[in-house]
Amino acid sequence: MIEKFLEAKGAVITGGASGFGRGVAYAFAERGADLVLVDINEELLEETSKKVAQKTGKKVIPIICDVSNSKQVKNMRNQAFNELDNVYVLFNNAGIAPGALMNIMRISETNFDSTMNVNLKGQWLVAKFIGRKMKNQKFEDTDLSGKIICNSSDAALTLPAELPAYTLSKVGVVALAKLLAKSLAPKITVNSICPGIHPTGIYLNSVELINNMIKSGNIKIPLERIGTVEDVVNLVVFLTSPASDYITGQCFPVDGGLSLI
């Protein structure tokens, strides 16, 4: 049986239409949470929201929002708190990776700016506006007012030269989570995760593409397999559960040991 530790609690997931966001949406709803899913892909967001609601029976509200736009983020925050009784969990997950295979001297200013705006500024805006209201919440079953999980990347640990803007943005996310953890303690825990190589949108959801990349790049993963969405979902669920209530400001790789090499 799945423990319903998110019953009567709300969750906001950015980048919720696909990949890690979609996987976490199912996992949160199965554990009792009502959801707000945030994305800019309206068609996919509507599809995912309907499927999660139908499978779990929970309330799932789709909200179109560009997380790099402060006005849209404020409106999203207001709608989320109006639709949900509370927001106990924020999975700060939205991200992009334009300009791949370009080194730091060749990436365009446009790609650099868009990557930093979505991946780093976007996570800061969402955490700031939701965290301000989150910290005043009270729950009968916990002394905490909420939990925030920021999605960074294994790139923040390995610094791949072919993903310069993405790498810099994800290094920033690790630091952002630590700063948020200091500012929002003792009522809100904030941690970051660093996924490795998983078949999500950044790899066009293609295992074949990933395997070709690993072979051509002579990439060695100590656990000798690529990651799955479920590997990341399991970590996010742990960081949302009561088992992690005394953990904050930490960065958790989930990469099969890739960052060890």
C-alpha positions as a printed Julia matrix, in Angstrom:
261×3 Matrix{Float64}:
  0.0    0.0     0.0
  1.1    3.57   -0.74
  1.24   5.74    2.37
 -1.08   8.76    1.95
  1.21  11.26    3.67
  0.11  14.06    1.32
 -3.6   13.71    2.09
 -5.21  17.15    2.58
 -2.08  18.79    1.21
 -1.55  20.64   -2.06
  1.41  20.54   -4.42
  2.63  22.78   -7.25
  4.78  21.23   -9.96
  6.4   23.41  -12.62
  7.3   21.71  -15.86
  4.44  19.42  -14.91
  3.31  18.38  -18.39
  6.03  15.83  -19.1
  9.17  14.05  -17.91
 10.01  14.27  -14.22
  7.14  16.68  -13.6
  4.55  14.28  -14.97
  6.03  11.33  -13.07
  6.04  13.27   -9.81
  2.45  14.42  -10.46
  1.22  10.83  -10.48
  3.28  10.0    -7.38
  2.05  13.01   -5.38
 -1.59  12.42   -6.32
 -1.33   8.72   -5.45
 -0.15   9.8    -1.99
 -3.16  12.07   -1.51
 -2.16  15.48   -2.85
 -4.3   17.8    -4.92
 -2.19  19.38   -7.65
 -1.48  22.47   -9.67
  0.52  21.56  -12.77
  2.37  24.43  -14.44
  3.8   24.44  -17.96
  3.92  26.48  -21.18
  2.88  23.56  -23.41
 -0.9   23.98  -23.17
 -1.9   20.89  -25.14
  0.41  18.52  -23.29
 -0.44  20.12  -19.95
 -4.17  19.58  -20.46
 -3.57  15.98  -21.51
 -1.37  15.2   -18.5
 -3.73  16.91  -16.06
 -6.72  14.91  -17.28
 -4.83  11.61  -17.17
 -3.52  12.18  -13.62
 -6.98  13.21  -12.39
 -8.67  10.24  -14.04
 -6.17   7.72  -12.67
 -5.94   9.06   -9.11
 -9.27  10.79   -8.51
 -7.5   13.87   -7.17
 -8.0   17.51   -8.09
 -5.54  18.54  -10.82
 -5.49  22.16  -12.01
 -3.46  23.04  -15.14
 -2.01  26.57  -15.29
 -0.16  27.97  -18.29
  2.78  30.04  -17.05
  6.17  31.26  -18.25
  8.19  30.91  -15.05
 10.66  33.56  -16.2
  7.89  36.21  -16.22
  7.28  37.62  -12.74
  3.76  38.83  -13.55
  2.73  35.4   -14.8
  4.33  33.73  -11.77
  2.42  36.01   -9.38
 -0.83  35.22  -11.18
 -0.03  31.51  -11.08
  0.71  31.72   -7.34
 -2.59  33.49   -6.67
 -4.56  30.97   -8.71
 -2.78  28.03   -7.07
 -3.65  29.17   -3.56
 -7.22  29.93   -4.64
 -7.67  26.46   -6.15
 -5.93  24.49   -3.4
 -6.53  24.57    0.35
 -2.77  24.96    0.78
  0.52  24.43   -1.01
  2.64  22.11    1.09
  5.02  21.03   -1.67
  6.67  22.89   -4.55
  8.59  20.82   -7.09
 10.56  23.53   -8.91
 11.17  21.55  -12.07
 10.71  23.66  -15.24
 13.82  23.9   -17.38
 15.18  24.17  -20.93
 18.47  23.36  -22.66
 18.93  25.3   -25.92
 22.38  25.7   -27.41
 23.6   22.19  -26.68
 26.95  21.09  -28.17
 28.23  24.67  -28.09
 31.16  25.54  -25.85
 31.18  28.6   -23.6
 32.89  30.73  -26.26
 30.36  29.96  -29.0
 26.93  29.87  -27.4
 24.7   32.76  -28.47
 23.61  35.49  -26.09
 19.98  34.65  -26.88
 20.4   31.02  -25.82
 22.39  32.02  -22.75
 19.76  34.52  -21.61
 16.77  32.24  -22.22
 18.43  29.35  -20.37
 19.32  31.44  -17.34
 15.91  33.13  -17.31
 13.95  29.88  -17.24
 16.26  27.55  -15.32
 17.57  29.87  -12.62
 15.52  33.07  -12.52
 12.36  31.02  -13.02
 13.06  28.77  -10.03
 13.88  31.83   -7.92
 10.65  33.62   -8.87
  8.45  30.6    -8.23
 10.12  29.78   -4.91
  9.99  33.4    -3.78
  6.33  34.04   -4.51
  5.04  30.67   -3.33
  7.41  30.51   -0.35
  6.12  33.83    1.01
  2.61  32.39    1.42
  3.75  28.86    2.21
  5.66  29.87    5.35
  2.51  31.09    7.11
  0.68  27.76    6.81
 -0.06  25.45    9.74
 -0.75  21.72    9.67
 -1.93  19.43   12.43
  0.43  16.57   11.57
  3.72  18.45   11.15
  5.6   21.47   12.49
  6.69  22.34    8.94
  4.82  24.77    6.71
  6.04  23.26    3.47
  8.76  21.66    1.38
 10.54  22.85   -1.76
 12.53  20.61   -4.08
 14.58  22.35   -6.79
 15.55  20.32   -9.85
 19.18  20.94  -10.72
 21.24  18.48  -12.79
 24.25  16.23  -12.73
 25.74  18.91  -15.01
 26.1   21.09  -11.9
 28.53  18.48  -10.55
 30.37  17.37  -13.7
 30.46  20.71  -15.62
 30.15  19.35  -19.19
 31.77  21.79  -21.63
 29.14  21.13  -24.31
 26.3   22.5   -22.13
 27.72  25.79  -20.85
 24.62  27.89  -20.18
 22.62  24.92  -18.93
 25.49  23.93  -16.64
 25.86  27.43  -15.21
 22.12  27.68  -14.62
 22.05  24.35  -12.79
 25.06  25.26  -10.63
 23.02  28.31   -9.71
 20.03  26.15   -8.76
 22.12  24.22   -6.23
 23.22  27.5    -4.66
 19.68  28.89   -4.83
 18.33  25.91   -2.88
 20.93  26.41   -0.16
 20.14  30.13    0.12
 16.4   29.41    0.23
 16.97  26.77    2.9
 18.71  29.35    5.09
 16.08  32.02    4.49
 13.01  29.82    4.94
 14.17  27.79    7.96
 12.8   26.61   10.31
  9.35  26.34    8.7
 10.22  25.19    5.16
 12.8   22.66    4.02
 14.53  23.25    0.68
 16.71  20.72   -1.13
 17.98  20.22   -4.67
 18.27  17.09   -6.79
 20.78  16.38   -9.55
 19.44  13.87  -12.09
 21.9   12.24  -14.46
 21.03  10.78  -17.86
 17.33   9.92  -18.09
 14.99   9.63  -21.13
 13.14  12.95  -20.77
 12.48  15.85  -23.11
 16.06  17.11  -23.01
 17.01  13.84  -24.75
 13.85  13.83  -26.92
 12.5   11.01  -24.7
 14.73   8.64  -26.67
 16.65   5.75  -25.1
 18.29   5.14  -28.47
 19.57   8.72  -28.61
 20.96   8.4   -25.11
 22.68   5.09  -25.83
 24.29   6.56  -28.98
 25.46   9.59  -26.99
 26.93   7.4   -24.26
 28.74   5.24  -26.81
 30.1    8.13  -28.89
 31.15  10.08  -25.8
 32.64   7.02  -24.08
 30.56   7.83  -21.01
 30.87   5.38  -18.13
 28.05   5.04  -15.59
 29.2    2.99  -12.58
 25.79   1.32  -12.15
 25.9    0.43  -15.86
 22.47   1.66  -16.91
 20.78   4.9   -17.81
 18.38   6.41  -15.32
 14.6    6.24  -15.42
 11.99   8.85  -14.57
 11.0    6.6   -11.68
 14.52   6.87  -10.2
 14.01  10.61   -9.84
 10.38  10.31   -8.72
 11.46   8.03   -5.86
 13.94  10.63   -4.6
 11.42  13.48   -4.83
  8.85  11.4    -2.95
 11.38  10.77   -0.17
 12.2   14.48    0.09
  8.47  15.21    0.32
  7.8   12.56    2.97
  8.07  12.84    6.77
 11.22  10.7     6.54
 13.12  13.77    5.28
 11.79  16.34    7.76
 15.25  16.95    9.28
 17.01  17.43    5.94
 17.42  20.86    4.34
 19.91  22.72    2.17
 21.31  19.53    0.63
 22.03  18.45   -2.95
 21.16  14.87   -3.92
 22.65  13.3    -7.07
 20.53  10.58   -8.67
 22.82   9.59  -11.52
 23.99   6.0   -11.1
 27.37   7.28   -9.91
 28.08   9.32  -13.06
 29.3   12.31  -11.04
 31.93  10.13   -9.35
 33.95   9.84  -12.55
